[in-house]
Amino acid sequence: MRYFDFHAHAFADIIAERAVSGLENTSGISPATDGTFSGLKKIMAENNISSAMILPIATKPSQQTTINNWAAEIMGDGIYCCGTVHPDADDALQEIERIKQLGLYGLKFHSEYQHFRPNEERMFPIYRKAAELGLFVIFHGGWDPFGKGDILATPKSFADIAEKFPELTIIAAHMGGMKLFDEVEDCLAGKFENVFFDTGVVARYISDEQAFRIIEMQGSTKILYGSDCPWDNPRNEINMLKRLHLNENELENIFHLNAEKIINDVNKKFT
């Protein structure tokens, strides 16, 4: 079995210790790696993971260029990267064009860090540009230990944009919405051809029964294996999926085939 971890994080060496320790102190979650690129590669090797999608996040508009340049530099040998734009950046649309030119594969958004709701109208030009260029968008979904007040990225918000932008490939991380799994079942799972879920760090938060039910509703061709490493050991989500009595074809889809298809679809837009 091949494994493609479609939800992984790493930081440039110069900031990794500060970034990971700050997040660890706030969340109380002990990281599985030191947050560096080499740390990610090491844990991938330990778990027989051949490929990973790294998802950087610009928490300020001023960070876009540096982060996207770094992401482009580390790609290769099974490592793929998204780009990032900040919703408040005046040059967000131009940066998406540059992300495409850099060979990055999509756009990562995190509402709690970037202070927006996915279905706000100010985001619509960004989604249109991503769809035009063949880039997917991937959102943190649901609860986050850093969130304050209302959860901003809900399954309902993803349903809204999936309906408005059927040409846009949307990945709702954390099985469509961390700790909002009943809402995922009610309004999102299996309802939109352009929506994928990933399994990032859900093993500790969802019952096997509900995970299986959501996968059956969504369909195995619309689920991506992801760990959210370093915030979980990739082995935990692998073990969870193998416990669910999915058949071999379903596991192949989730563990690598769906990810490879998304990569190939983006690559077609480069030619």
C-alpha positions in Angstrom: 0.0 0.0 0.0 1.3 3.5 -0.9 0.5 6.4 1.4 0.2 10.0 0.3 -0.3 12.3 3.3 -2.3 15.2 1.9 -2.3 17.3 5.1 1.2 17.9 6.5 3.0 20.9 7.9 6.6 22.0 8.1 8.4 25.2 8.7 11.7 26.7 7.6 14.4 25.7 10.0 14.9 29.3 11.2 11.4 29.6 12.6 10.4 25.9 13.3 11.3 25.8 17.0 9.5 29.1 17.7 6.4 28.2 15.6 6.0 24.7 17.0 6.6 25.6 20.7 4.2 28.5 20.5 1.5 26.3 19.0 2.2 23.5 21.5 2.0 25.8 24.5 -1.4 27.2 23.3 -3.0 23.9 22.3 -1.4 21.5 24.8 -0.8 19.0 22.0 2.7 17.5 21.9 4.0 17.6 18.3 5.2 14.4 16.6 8.1 16.2 15.0 10.3 19.2 15.6 8.4 21.0 12.8 11.3 21.1 10.4 11.2 19.8 6.8 13.8 17.2 7.8 11.6 16.2 10.7 8.7 15.6 8.4 10.8 13.6 6.0 12.0 11.4 8.9 8.5 10.6 10.2 7.3 9.9 6.6 10.1 7.3 6.2 9.2 5.7 9.6 5.6 5.3 8.4 6.4 4.2 4.8 4.8 7.4 3.5 6.1 8.1 0.0 4.4 11.5 -0.7 3.1 14.5 1.3 1.3 17.7 0.6 2.7 20.6 2.8 0.2 23.2 3.7 1.7 26.6 4.6 -0.4 29.5 6.0 0.3 33.2 5.8 -1.1 34.7 9.0 -0.2 38.2 7.7 -0.3 39.6 4.2 3.4 40.4 4.4 4.3 36.7 4.7 2.9 35.6 1.4 5.9 36.0 -0.8 8.5 34.5 1.5 6.4 31.5 2.4 5.5 30.7 -1.2 9.1 31.0 -2.3 10.1 28.6 0.4 7.3 26.1 -0.5 8.4 26.1 -4.2 12.1 25.5 -3.1 11.4 22.4 -1.1 9.2 20.5 -3.6 10.4 17.3 -5.2 11.2 13.7 -4.2 7.6 13.1 -3.2 7.0 16.5 -1.6 4.2 18.7 -3.0 3.2 22.1 -1.6 0.3 24.5 -1.6 0.7 28.2 -1.7 -0.9 30.7 0.6 -2.5 34.1 0.3 -4.0 36.2 3.0 -7.6 37.4 2.5 -6.6 40.9 3.5 -3.7 41.2 1.0 -4.2 43.9 -1.6 -2.2 41.7 -4.1 -3.9 38.4 -3.3 -5.0 37.8 -6.9 -1.6 38.7 -8.3 0.0 36.3 -5.8 -2.3 33.5 -6.9 -1.0 34.0 -10.4 2.6 33.8 -9.0 1.7 30.7 -7.0 0.7 29.1 -10.3 3.9 30.2 -12.0 5.9 28.7 -9.0 4.4 25.3 -9.7 2.5 25.1 -6.4 -0.7 23.0 -6.4 -3.4 24.9 -4.4 -4.2 27.4 -1.8 -4.4 26.7 1.9 -6.7 28.8 4.1 -7.2 28.8 7.9 -10.1 31.0 9.1 -8.9 31.1 12.7 -5.5 32.4 11.8 -6.6 34.6 8.9 -9.9 35.9 10.4 -12.5 35.3 7.7 -15.5 33.0 7.0 -15.1 30.9 3.9 -18.4 32.1 2.4 -17.7 35.8 2.7 -18.2 37.6 -0.6 -14.8 39.2 -0.4 -13.3 35.7 -0.9 -15.2 35.1 -4.1 -12.7 36.7 -6.5 -10.0 34.5 -4.9 -12.0 31.4 -5.5 -12.7 32.4 -9.1 -9.0 33.0 -9.7 -8.1 29.6 -8.2 -10.6 27.8 -10.3 -9.5 29.7 -13.5 -5.9 28.5 -12.9 -6.8 24.9 -11.9 -5.7 25.3 -8.3 -7.6 23.5 -5.6 -8.4 25.2 -2.3 -8.1 23.5 1.1 -9.6 24.9 4.2 -9.2 24.1 7.9 -12.6 22.9 8.9 -14.4 23.2 12.2 -13.0 23.6 15.7 -9.5 24.6 16.4 -7.7 24.9 19.8 -6.8 28.5 18.8 -10.3 29.6 18.0 -12.1 32.1 20.1 -15.9 32.5 19.9 -17.9 31.2 17.0 -16.3 28.5 14.7 -15.7 30.3 11.4 -15.2 27.5 8.9 -18.3 25.3 9.2 -19.6 22.5 7.0 -22.5 24.9 6.0 -20.0 27.5 4.8 -18.3 24.9 2.6 -21.6 23.9 1.2 -22.3 27.5 0.3 -19.1 27.9 -1.7 -19.4 24.5 -3.2 -22.8 25.4 -4.6 -21.6 28.9 -5.8 -18.4 27.6 -7.4 -19.0 24.1 -8.8 -15.9 24.5 -11.0 -13.7 24.9 -7.9 -12.1 21.8 -6.2 -12.6 22.2 -2.5 -11.0 20.2 0.2 -12.6 20.5 3.7 -10.0 19.3 6.1 -10.6 17.3 9.3 -13.4 15.2 7.7 -15.3 18.3 6.7 -15.3 20.0 10.1 -13.5 19.1 13.3 -16.1 18.4 16.1 -18.9 19.3 13.7 -19.3 15.8 12.3 -23.1 15.7 12.8 -23.3 18.9 10.7 -21.0 17.3 8.1 -23.5 14.5 7.8 -26.5 16.8 7.6 -25.3 19.3 4.9 -22.1 18.3 3.3 -21.2 14.6 3.0 -22.0 13.2 -0.4 -23.8 16.3 -1.6 -21.2 18.0 -3.9 -19.1 16.5 -6.6 -16.4 19.2 -6.1 -15.8 18.6 -2.4 -13.2 16.3 -0.8 -12.6 15.7 2.9 -9.2 14.9 4.5 -8.6 12.9 7.6 -6.1 15.3 9.2 -5.8 14.6 13.0 -9.4 13.3 13.3 -8.4 9.9 14.8 -8.5 11.3 18.4 -11.8 13.2 17.9 -14.2 11.0 15.9 -15.6 7.6 16.7 -14.9 4.8 14.2 -18.6 4.4 13.6 -19.1 8.0 12.6 -15.9 8.1 10.5 -17.1 5.0 8.6 -20.5 6.5 8.1 -19.2 9.8 6.7 -16.8 7.9 4.4 -19.7 5.8 3.1 -21.9 9.0 2.6 -19.1 10.9 0.9 -17.7 8.0 -1.1 -14.1 6.7 -1.0 -13.2 8.7 -4.1 -13.7 12.0 -2.3 -11.7 11.2 0.9 -7.9 12.0 1.2 -5.7 10.5 3.8 -4.0 13.2 5.9 -2.4 13.4 9.3 -1.9 17.1 10.1 1.6 16.1 11.1 3.3 17.3 13.4 0.0 17.6 15.3 -0.6 13.9 15.0 1.6 11.0 14.2 0.7 9.9 10.7 0.4 6.3 11.9 -2.8 7.2 13.9 -4.9 8.1 10.9 -3.5 5.1 9.0 -4.6 2.8 11.8 -8.0 4.4 12.1 -8.7 3.9 8.4 -7.6 0.3 8.5 -9.9 -0.4 11.5 -13.0 0.7 9.5 -13.5 -2.5 7.5 -13.2 -0.6 4.2 -12.4 -2.8 1.2 -9.1 -2.8 -0.6 -10.3 -0.5 -3.4 -11.6 2.0 -0.9 -8.4 2.1 1.0 -6.4 2.5 -2.2 -8.5 5.5 -3.1 -8.1 7.1 0.3 -4.5 6.4 0.9 -3.1 7.5 -2.5 -5.2 7.3 -5.6 -7.4 10.3 -4.9 -4.4 12.5 -4.1 -2.6 11.4 -7.2 -5.6 12.2 -9.3 -5.8 15.7 -7.8 -2.1 16.2 -8.5 -2.5 15.1 -12.1 -5.5 17.3 -12.7 -3.5 20.3 -11.5 -0.5 19.3 -13.6 -2.7 19.2 -16.7 -3.4 22.9 -16.2 0.4 23.6 -16.4 0.6 22.3 -19.9 
